[in-house]
């Protein structure tokens, strides 16, 4: 990992560190919420290690806490994570080969994908993807574990704005690319579609509908 650090620019390394810190803060809230809803310690810990997808984990415990079945909760989590299919296509050259690809796919998330595809050189893209992915894979379960112990003292995440951390970070990362029409038009179209469907579809679905923005631009000769 030390070698990969030096392949990254200082500002990219700092940004990844801040994202991991933001993930850790949300992990504290998640661990606390799971325990408050009556889940045993091993449930959020197992999900944080094996699933490693915050949105799906929050949805899983939320549905079960609301009286839903584990099968319904698991299906909803899979539906939310369906966005990983296009993610996999975008970072297929970054996840590694053979046995390493299993770990490379496991650490694929919104943040590692954004950092990976936003770098210019291949070595920088691969380093950013792995550094961010491994950082979150370490910080998330650890913070969830701490959240199950001390999470009852953490204030409401919405009240202190933690719910806006990830959108703000992702927007900051992709903002330079929005100067190009080929990126701006699909991104803006996807954002409009997501906002339009937000009041009508389940949590997580607007993200999937936003992918329709990719149809707003066609390759031109």
Helices and strands as residue ranges (DSSP letters): H 2-6, H 10-36, H 41-50, H 54-65, H 70-80, G 81-83, H 84-90, H 100-106, H 110-117, H 122-150, G 151-153, G 162-164, H 165-174, G 175-179, H 181-197, H 205-209, G 210-216
